[in-house]
Amino acid sequence: MTRVVSTCYVVLALAVFKPFGLGVWEWQAYAHLLALGALGVIVCMVTDAVMRYIVRMPRSYEQGVAYIIRRNLWFQLINTPLIALMICLYRHFVLSDRVEGNRFSLGNFIETLIIIAFCSFAIGLYWRFKFRSRYLAAELEETRLLNEQLQKMQKEAEEQAKEVETSKADDSVEEVKAARVVASPSSDIVLKGTTNESVALQVPDILYLEAVGNYVKVYHLRDGQVRTDMLRATSKQMENDLEAYPMIVRCHRAFLVNLQQVEQIVSRSGSTQLVIKHCRETLPVSRSNMAQVKEAIKKY
């Protein structure tokens, strides 16, 4: 539908300014405009196929505003020369009877390309602002829902932690162990590097981990203060060591985050960031890891 509307805008512009000698065709010019419109829709369909199967950029509204804008730019770069070429061929084979200047030539192609490029640019601006506002509104609503789910998850984790603390007084050791597996609320863990260094801490105290070259910075709470320990290790190694704790997920190739320590999820200019408690640092969420973060919030 978007392509049809865009083509109609181009046809309307051609009807107003009547380039290519359309003025000499009188009422027949409108029949030629309809033919050019149909030709434009066909070329748009061909360009969509090229984008999907050759450029490998299918139309996907789930990948965010930046992806849609980038895809539309590539679409215009491919579609505009194709439409200009088709119009030049139409001018040569159909419109050259009464206008000799419509014969196919490099000059005519450049002239047609400039006209179509201007129309394409104007239409692109219109759709960019129209869709950007729509997608930003959708992203803001999705962020609001994610924050609600995040708060619910953290509240449930706190309740589970209290239940485990209460269950410590019970005689059933097996029940305590089972509760710890589910909630992992007060699990002690020792993170080790490839050398002799290590850091012992409780999982809920982990804020996030940052990969810096051949090292990993572990940001965590100790005595109510934010501490940093450096381990010679890879981010992947730390991810494997913490895979038993579903609240710790990868949000970026350089960051692992503890969702229990995320104060808020914010959306800024099409990008998503996590605001960390206690230190107010913000961590980026890459598009490739966004689905993983969402799934962890919903499941945990």
N, C-alpha and C positions, 0 to 999 in steps of 0.2 A: 504493500500500500504506500509506503514511504517513497518508493521509486516512481510509482505512478503519479503521485502528487508532485514530485520534483520535476518529472517530465512535463506535466501540465504547466508548471511555472515557466519552463523553458519555451514551450509552444506559445504561451501567452506573450512572453517577451518578444518572440519572433513575429507574432501577429501584430504587435504594437509598432515595432520598428521596421518590419518588412525588409530584412536584408536579402542578399542573394538575388535581387531583382524580383522578389515576390509581388511587388506592387503592380507589375505589368500583367499579372495573371488575373486581376480583378477577383470575381467570386471564386474562380478556380484555385486561388491561392489558399483558401480555407481547406480545400480537399488535400492540397499538398501539405498543409500544416498537420492535418490529421494523419497523413502517411508518415510524416517525420516523427510525430508523437509515437505512433506504433513502432517505428524503427528504433526510437530511443528506448522504449520499454524492453524490446527484444535485446538490445545491446546491454541494458542494465542487468537483465537475467543472465546473459553470457558472462558479464563481469562478476556477478555474484558466484557463478560456478567457478570462475578462475580464482576468486578469493578463497573459496572453500577447499578446492582440490589441488590447486597449484601453490598459492601463497600460504595455504594452511591457516587461514584466519576465518573460520565460520562465524556467522552472525550469532553472537551469544550475549544476552543481556545480563548474564549472571557473573561476568568477569569484570564488571565495574565500568565507571565512566571513562577512565583513561584508555581502556581497551577499545571501547566503542569509538572514541574520538580518533584513536590511532588507526582503527580499521577503516573508518570513513575517509580518512586522509589517503590511505592506500587505495581505497575504492575510487576516489576522485582522480588520483594520478593515473590509474589504469583506464577508467571509464571515459574520461574527457577526450584523450586522443582517439579512442575507438569511435566515439560518437562523431567527432570531427571528421574522421575518415569516412564513416558511413554517409554523413551529410554531403561530403565532397563528391562521393560516388553518385549519390542521388541527384545532386546538382548537375553532374556531368551527363548522366544517362536520361534524366527526366526533365530538368529545368533548362537545359541548354538550347532548346528549340527556339525560344523567344529571346533568350539572353545569351549571347555568344560568350560573354565573360565567365559563364559558369563552367566552361571546359576545365577538366581536371588539371591542376598545376600546383607547384609548390607554393606559389603565392596565395592561391585559393585555399589551400590546406591551412596555411598559417593564419589567414584571415578568419576562417571558420574556427580554428583552434582558439584564437583570442576571444571570439564571441562566446563560444561555449564555455571557455575557462572562466570568463567573467560571470556568466549565469551560474555556473557550478559553484564558484566562490560565494556568490550572494546566497544561493540556496544552502550551501554548507554552513554558513554563519547562522542562518535561520534554524536549521535542524540542530546545530551544535548547542545553541542556547536553549532551545526547546527541550531536547533530550537531557541536557546536562542538569537543568533544574528538576526534571522528573526523576532522574537517577539519583541525584543528591538527596531528594526527598525520600526516595526508597531506601537509600543507605542510612539516612538518619533514623528512619523508622526501624530498620533492622538493627542498628546499633542500640536503640532504646530497648528493644526486646532482648538483645543479648545481655545488656546490663541487668535487666530484670532476672534473667536466668542465672547470671553470674552471682547476683546477691542471694538468690534462692539456694544455689549450690553451696555458697560459703556458709549460709545459715545452717543448712543440713549438715555440713562438715563439722561445724561447731557443736551441734547437738550430738552427733556421733562421737565426737571427742569427749563430751561430758559423760555419755553412756559408758565409754570405755573406762574412763577414770572411776566411774561408779562401780563398774564390774570388777575392778581390781580387788575390791573387798570381798568378792564372792569366792567360794571354794572351787568353782569350776574353772580350771586353768584353760581347758580347751575352748570354752566360750570366749574367754579374753583373747586368745590367739585368733579365733575366727573373727571377732569384732575388729581386731587390728588389721587383718587382711582386707576387710571391707573399707575401713575408713582411713587406715594408715595415719592416725592423728598424732601420735606421739612417738613414732618410730625413730629410733636412733640409727644413724647410718655413718659410715666412714667412707669418704670419697678419697680415692688414692690416685696419684699421678703415676707416670711411667718411671719416676725415680722414687726416692724414699719419702717424699713429702706426702702428707695426708691431712685431712681435716675431719674431725668428728663433730657432728651436729644433729639436730633433730630436723626431720623433713619439713614440718610446718614452718620452721624458722628460715628455710631457704626462700630468698626473694627471687633471684634469677641468676643465671650463669651466662657469662659472656666469653666467646672465643676471641682471643687476641694472639694472633700468630700461632706459635706452638704451645701456647698456654691457655688455660681457662681460668677466668676470674669468677670466684664463687661469692656472691653477695648474700649475706645472711644476717640474722639477728643474734646478738649475744648480749645478755644483760640489758635488753631494751635498746641497744645501739646497733647501728648498721656496721657490720664488719666486712672486710674483703680479704679473702685468701686466694693465693695464686698457686695453681697446680700445673705441672707440666703434663698436659694431656690434650686430647682432642675433644671437640664438642660431641662427636659421635660416641666416643668412649663414655663420656658423662651421661649421654642419652641412654646408652645401654645399661649403665649402672643404676639409672633411675627409672627404668621402664616399668618396674613393679608399682610405681606411684602414678596413677592416672591423672592426678592434678598437675603434674609437671609435664609440659608439652613444649614442642619446638614451635616458636612463633616466627622465627627468622633463621637464616643459615648461621647467624652469629649468636643467636640467643635462645636459651631455654628458660621458660618462665613458670613460676608456681602460681597457678590460677587462684589459689587461696590468698595470695598476697597482691592480687590485682584490685586496685581501688575502683577503677573505672575504665571502660572502653570508650574511646573517642574516635570520631571520624573527622578528618581534616583534609580538605581539598582532594577528596577521592581516595585518601590513604587511611588506614586504620592503625591506631596506636593504643598501647596498654599503659595506663598510669599505675605505677607501683606504689604500694603503701610505704609509709615510714620515710622513704627517700624522695618521693615525688618524681622519680625518673620516668621517662616515657620510652617504651620499647616499640619498634615498628613491627607490624605484622605483614609479612610478604604475602602476595596473592597465592603463591603455591602452598603456603601453610595455613591460609585462612580457614579452609574447610576443616583441617585438623583441630584448630582451636575451637571452632563452632561445635564440632562433634564432641570434643572433650567437655565443653560446658554443658551440653545437653545430656550427656551420658553419665557424668560423674555424680 
